[in-house]
Amino acid sequence: MPELATTIHPSAVIEGDVTLGADVVIGPNCVIDGTIGPVRVGNRCRLVANCYLTGPLTMGEDNTVWPAAALGAPPQDIGWNPSDPGAGLIVGSHNTFRECFTAHRAKTNEPTRIGDHNFFMACSHVGHDSQVGNHIQMANATALGGHVTVGDRVIMGGGAAIHQFCRIGEGAFMQGHAGASVDIPAWCISKEINRIAGLNLIGMRRSGMSRDDIADRRAAYRVIYRSDLAMPAVIAQLRADGGRIFTEYADFIEQSERGICHDRDPASRHSIK
C-alpha cells in the first residue's frame, strides 16, 4: 500500500507487485503494472497523466513522467517474449521524462540503467540494455539502440540516433540529426553520420574543467584527428604522451569494438580502430 501523503487519481490502474514511496503523485489514467515484475517508485515522483510503468522497474526519487511516456516495457526484439521479465530497468533520481519517452527493460543479466539529473525530451528513446549516465540531455526524437553506453554530460540534438552497441564518451555533443554507428570520444562534437566537427570547448568550460585538462584534451584531439597517424600509432603516441587524459583517450580507442568517428571522408582511417 502507498505511504501517507501519496496521491492517486481514481482513474489510475495499479496492479501486481507495486511499491510507492512518500509524496508520490499518480495522475489521471496512469497505469503501473507489477504483474510481470515488481515496480518500485521512489519518494516525490510524479506521474502527470496517461503514463505506463511496468516491471521489473526501480525508480529513484523526484522523477517526473509526462503523458504517454512508457518505462520498463519489453525490448523491441521480434524474438523476445513480452511476458519475460528480463533484468528490468533501473532509473536514478531527479530525471524528467517528457511526452512519449520510452525506455525498455534489458534482455541480458544486467538491467537497463538511467542515472540522475537527466532530461529526456518528447519522443526520445533509450533501447534495451543501454547504460545512460548523469546530467544528459536528449532532445526530441533522439534514439539509442540497444546496448548503447552514454557517458555523463552528453547532449544530443533533435533527431540524433545511435546504433546498437555504440559508446558515447563523457561530454560529447551530437548536432541535430547526427548519427553514429561507431563510438564518439569524450568531449567531441558529432555531426552528420560518423563525423567529428571538433571539440566541445563550451561544454568543457561550463563543466568547470581546469585549463590544464582542457589543454590536454585539445592536445589529445590533435593526436587523434590531426596527426595523420594510423590508429595503432595514435594509441602509442597517446600513451607516450602520458597523463590521465591521454591514457583515457587511448583506452577508449583501444577498447572500441566498432571503431571511432572520423573527421574526414567516410573512407578515412579514423572510422576504424
Helices and strands as residue ranges (DSSP letters): E 7-8, E 13-20, E 25-26, E 31-41, E 46-47, E 52-54, E 57-59, E 64-65, E 70-73, E 89-91, E 96-97, E 102-104, E 112-114, E 119-120, E 125-126, E 131-132, E 137-138, E 143-144, E 149-150, E 155-156, E 161-162, E 167-168, E 173-174, E 179-180, E 188-191, E 195-199, H 201-206, H 211-226, H 231-241, H 244-254, G 269-271
